Amino acid sequence: MPSYSIAILAIYAGFGLLELWRSNLLAKPEQTRDDGIVEAVSMAMLLVVTQPMILFGSATLMGFVAPQWAGALADINVFAAIALFLVLDDMTQYWWHRASHSFAWLYNLHRAHHNARYMSMRLVYRNNLFYYAMMPGLWLSGVLIYLGLGWVYAGYLIVKMTVIIGAHSDVAWDKPLYRIKWLSPVMWLVERTISTPATHHAHHGRHADDPAVHYKGNYGNLLFFWDVLFGTAKITRTYPHSYGVENLPEATLGQQLMWPVFAETKNNEVGERVAEPAA
């Protein structure tokens, strides 16, 4: 296992221990039997199969298409290399995430991530099994690794996953910092740069009439700056009263993990769901 994967799993486990201590990791509010299954299966599939397959597959394709480009960017400036990952991985993931809340068929691949009625680091890898396989940012990251930027990807991914795991955790690291008056200008900058629990929890809020909810925005993963830049940001420094999706039929285990192979809902309706909960 690569050293960066070990580091990410250690960070993931650290947030898990924090939730186990502070907020009951294994028994979240309104948790169902299906929740644990979806989270365990989707996480294992991504880390063991999907991500390695994509990174290897994209490099293999590049070897056929452009063998002369192997390692071509290995000597570029580290800041330029980071910028390439921020644009080709993180910004494209922003648009992929935004599209997932704009098109009904794509929302069905992302629905599992929002189906949980709680926030937790457990949600980080929770998605339909086909969702990540189609994510452009993973394929483009594989291309950048082929071009010689694997040394940057390792550090970049550790930072990115630390931010994402922290943004999903229900032990909100930003909440106590908002109470410190002299830190307010610093937090103003932080919350417009990276995803924080307050901004990302808003995206997972259940009810549109909750002032802290903004599920039609706050799509950023590592950088919240993309939301600021593209006009989808909402910053309240507050947290939703409840989480999940509203105005949609309840999804089955099969639909969450393998739509469209299993397209039924629990009330036996079949077909596309609306792209996002109705306002």
N, C-alpha and C positions, 0 to 999 in steps of 0.2 A: 504494500500500500504506500503511495507517495506520502512524503512528509507533510505536505500541505493538507492532505486528507486527514491525517492524524491530528493536525492542529485544529482543523474545523470540527472534527468529532469531539475533541477536547473542549472547545468553546461551546458546542451544542450540549455536551454533558454538563458543563458548568452552569449554563442557564437552566438545564433540567434540575440540577441539585438546588438551585436558587428557588425555582418554583415548588419543588418538593418541600422545601423549608417554609416558604412564605405563602403559597397559594394552592397547595394540594395538587400536585402535578397529575396524578392518576385519577382524580375524581373532580372534573370540572363541572360547573353549573350546567344543567340540562344536557349533560353528556349521554350519548346512547351507545349501545353495543357496537353499532356500525362504525362509530367514530374511530375507535381504537383500531379496527381492522383496516379502514381506509388509510389511516396514517401510517400504520406499520407496513402495509403492502406497497403504498406509493413511495415511501421513503426507501425501502429496500430495492424496489425496481429502479428508481432513479440512480442511486449510488452504485448499485452492483451491475446494472445492465445498460440503462439508457445513456447516462453521461459518458461512461467509458466507450460505449459503442459509437456515439456521435463524435467524440474527440478522435478516436481511431479512424472512423469512417471518413471524416472530413479530411484528415491528413492523407489517407489512402487515395481519395479522389484527387486531391491536389498533386499527389505523386504521379498520377496518370496524366492530369491536365497540364501541369507546369512543373516538371521535375527540376528544372533549372532554378526555380525560386526557393527551393528548400534552404532554410536558414538565411534567406536574403536580408532579413531585418535584424539579425542577431546583434549587430553592433550599433543600433540606433540609440539615441539618448533615452535614458530611463523614463523621463517625463513625457517624451513623445510616445513611448511604448504604452505608458499608463493611459495617455489620452486616447490612443487607438482602442484600448479595451473599454474605456468609458463610453466612447461613441458606438463602437461596433457590437459591444455586448450590453452595456447597461442602458444606453439610450434605445437600442432596438428592443430590449426587453420592456422598456416603458411603453413603446408603441404596440408591442405584442400584447401586453397587459391591457392597454387601453382598448385595443381591438377586441379583446375578450369580453369587454363590457359594452360592445357596440354591435356585435353580430351574434345572432341567436345560436348558430351552430357552434361558434367558438366559445360562447359562454357555457355551453353544455360540457365542454372540455375543461372548463375552469370552475364549474359550479361546486365541485367537491371542496375547493379551498375555502369557499364562503359558507358551506353548509353547516359547519360547526357553530354552535351557539355560545362560543367562548373564545377568548384569545389565549394563545399559548405558543411556546416555542415548538410544540408538537405540530403546528400548522405549517411550518416553513416549507416542507417538501410535500405537503398534502395537495394533490391534484390528480386529475384523470391520467391514466397511464400513457395516453397518447399526447398529452399536453406538452410535455418537455421534449418529446421526440420531434415535434414540429417547431420548436422555439428557434428562431433565426440566430439569436445571440450565442447559443451553444455551438452551432455549426460555424459561425464566424470566429468564435474563440478557437475552435479547432484549426481553422485556417491560419490564425495568428500564431498559434503554437508551431504549426508546420513552417511558418516563415521565420521561426527562431526565437519567438517570444515566450517560450515556456517558462523561462526563469522569472519573467515578470508576472505571468499568469498565477503562479503559486502565491506570491505575496498579495496580488490584487484580489484573488479569491478569498483569502483569509480575511482581509479587511471587509470585503463585500458581505460575506456571510456573517461576520460579527455584527454588522449593522442590521442586516435583515433579521437575524435571530433575535436581536435586542428589540427590534421594532414590533415583532409578533408577540413577545413575551408579555404575560399579564402582570409581571413584576416590572412596572414602568420606571426605567432608570431616569427619565426626564422629569417626572413629577416632583421629586424633592428639589430639583434644581430650579424649577419655576418659582419656588417659594423664596429663593434667595434674591433679594432685590438687586444687588449690585451685579448679579450674573445675567440680568435680563437682556442687556445688549449682546452678550455673548450667545445666549440662547436664541436671540433673534436671528443671528447669523447661522447658528448650528441648524435650527429647524428649517431654514431655507436652503440648506446645503445637502444634508443627508436625511434619510427617513428616520423618524423618531417614533416612539410608541404613540404619542398623541396624534401625529399626522396619519400614521398607518392604521391605528385603531379606528379612526374616523372612516376609513375606507371599508372596514368590516362591520360597521354599525348596521343594526337591523332596520330601524325605522327612519324614514326620510324626514319626519317631523321633529326628530331629535336634533337640536341645534349643533351637537357635536358630530353628527353623521355626515359623511360626504362620499357615498359609494359610487358616485359618478365622477370621481376624481381621486387625487392622492394616489396615483398609480406607481410612483417611483419606487425603485428597489434599493439600490445603494444611494443614488443621488435623488433627493427630493427636488433638486434644482430643475430637473426636467419638467416637473409640474409647474413650477414658478415660470419657467421660460415659455411653456406651451399653454398656459392659462387654465390649468386644471387643479391648482392648489387651493386648499382651504386650511387655514391655521387658526385654531381656537384655544389651544392649550388646555382643552378639556377632553373628556373621554365619554364615549357612548354609554347609555344606560343598559343596552343589550346588543347582542351580536347575532349574525346569521343573515338569512334572506327573508324578505316578506313578499306576499302576493304571488308566490309560486307554489305549485304542488310539491309535496315532500318527495325527495329523490330516494330511490332504492340504493342498496349497496352496489348492485351491478351497474346502475346508471352513473353513480359517482366515479367508479373505477374504470369502466370500459364502455361508456357511451361512444359511438352509436351501436356497438355490438348488443348492449342491453339498453334499450331506449324507453322502457316503460317507467312510469312513476308509481308511487304507492297507491294512488287512487285509480290505477290501471289506464290512465290516459296515455296515449302514445303520440309522439310528434315533437317538434321543436318547441322549446320554451322561449319566452321572450328574452331578449338580450340581457336585460337587467331588471331588478325589481322596479315596479312602477312607483313614480314619485307621488 
